Amino acid sequence: MRMRRIPWAAEYLSQSASRVFEPAEKIGRWKEDQPQGRLHLEIGCGKGGYSASMAALYPEDTFAAVEKNESAAGLAAKKFDEAALGNLSLIYGDGAELDQWFKPGEVDVIHLNFSDPWPKKRNAKRRLTAPAFLKQYHDLLSSNGQIVMKTDNPSLFEYSTLAFLAAGFEMEEISVDFRREEHPEDPLTEYEQKFVSQGKPIYRSVWNNGHK
Ligand SMILES: C[S@@+](CC[C@H](N)C(=O)[O-])C[C@H]1O[C@@H](n2cnc3c(N)ncnc32)[C@H](O)[C@@H]1O
């Protein structure tokens, strides 16, 4: 589904207080203000609702959300600025560049929420669970780090499950209907709200980099 173009997004992003303009300068220092908490990284945060809700729910943790689409990033930046939480920031950029912004072992939890499925085989390497991305996540995660994935798309879920296993991750949790029960500890994303209201099941898995 195409994101509607937000005409004010570019200008808003140029002055947003929540945006980290030079993420490479924060490498190794993301948890500086809250060294006891965990560092969460959401890749493809869209309009930012999930990270904003999580940052409010877990104030002792630090949240960085990455989004490469200008319009979505503009909406997320506005949401983050309005929430005015000290533990939440936005990186307007491509998740393929994570290794320039985070040091190996620095990230505690990676969230992949309703990632674009890229159904055509020729586009498979763009999936955020393609082998090159998983290798990057493995390097960036801390020794007990986790990846949490949610999707409405059974084909992407199947592909990703096999890719996680092939990359040596260990499965901790799996559900093919996560919202069958209440999960107040895990807010709904914007896409998730839509799918749940349509009665679609939500697939979710949690992985750790067990062999680190
Ligand atoms: C289907 S939307 C889901 C948005 C949000 N996570 C949600 O659940 O409501 C996927 C988002 O991921 C972003 N995205 C896809 N590939 C990305 C990448 N390599 N780096 C950063 N963002 C990416 C897209 O621009 C889009 O906004």
Ligand as a Chemical Component Dictionary entry (heavy atoms), coordinates in Angstrom:
data_LIG
# 
_chem_comp.id                   LIG 
_chem_comp.type                 NON-POLYMER 
_chem_comp.pdbx_formal_charge   0 
_chem_comp.three_letter_code    LIG 
# 
loop_
_chem_comp_atom.comp_id 
_chem_comp_atom.atom_id 
_chem_comp_atom.alt_atom_id 
_chem_comp_atom.type_symbol 
_chem_comp_atom.charge 
_chem_comp_atom.model_Cartn_x 
_chem_comp_atom.model_Cartn_y 
_chem_comp_atom.model_Cartn_z 
_chem_comp_atom.pdbx_ordinal 
LIG C1  C1  C 0  3.983  -1.545 5.721  1  
LIG S1  S1  S 1  4.730  -0.185 6.534  2  
LIG C2  C2  C 0  4.492  -0.537 8.267  3  
LIG C3  C3  C 0  4.625  0.679  9.132  4  
LIG C4  C4  C 0  4.559  0.444  10.653 5  
LIG N1  N1  N 0  5.654  -0.418 11.091 6  
LIG C5  C5  C 0  3.246  -0.138 11.084 7  
LIG O1  O1  O 0  3.206  -1.326 11.441 8  
LIG O2  O2  O -1 2.239  0.594  11.078 9  
LIG C6  C6  C 0  6.458  -0.535 6.305  10 
LIG C7  C7  C 0  7.330  0.694  6.514  11 
LIG O3  O3  O 0  8.694  0.286  6.473  12 
LIG C8  C8  C 0  9.442  1.279  5.791  13 
LIG N2  N2  N 0  10.681 0.644  5.293  14 
LIG C9  C9  C 0  10.772 -0.366 4.401  15 
LIG N3  N3  N 0  12.054 -0.704 4.178  16 
LIG C10 C10 C 0  12.796 0.117  4.976  17 
LIG C11 C11 C 0  14.193 0.280  5.182  18 
LIG N4  N4  N 0  15.099 -0.480 4.527  19 
LIG N5  N5  N 0  14.618 1.221  6.059  20 
LIG C12 C12 C 0  13.716 2.002  6.705  21 
LIG N6  N6  N 0  12.369 1.909  6.539  22 
LIG C13 C13 C 0  11.926 0.977  5.686  23 
LIG C14 C14 C 0  8.508  1.755  4.696  24 
LIG O4  O4  O 0  8.876  3.036  4.192  25 
LIG C15 C15 C 0  7.165  1.759  5.442  26 
LIG O5  O5  O 0  6.920  3.010  6.050  27 
# 
loop_
_chem_comp_bond.comp_id 
_chem_comp_bond.atom_id_1 
_chem_comp_bond.atom_id_2 
_chem_comp_bond.value_order 
_chem_comp_bond.pdbx_ordinal 
LIG C1  S1  SING 1  
LIG S1  C2  SING 2  
LIG S1  C6  SING 3  
LIG C2  C3  SING 4  
LIG C3  C4  SING 5  
LIG C4  N1  SING 6  
LIG C4  C5  SING 7  
LIG C5  O1  DOUB 8  
LIG C5  O2  SING 9  
LIG C6  C7  SING 10 
LIG C7  O3  SING 11 
LIG C7  C15 SING 12 
LIG O3  C8  SING 13 
LIG C8  N2  SING 14 
LIG C8  C14 SING 15 
LIG N2  C9  SING 16 
LIG N2  C13 SING 17 
LIG C9  N3  DOUB 18 
LIG N3  C10 SING 19 
LIG C10 C11 SING 20 
LIG C10 C13 DOUB 21 
LIG C11 N4  SING 22 
LIG C11 N5  DOUB 23 
LIG N5  C12 SING 24 
LIG C12 N6  DOUB 25 
LIG N6  C13 SING 26 
LIG C14 O4  SING 27 
LIG C14 C15 SING 28 
LIG C15 O5  SING 29 
# 
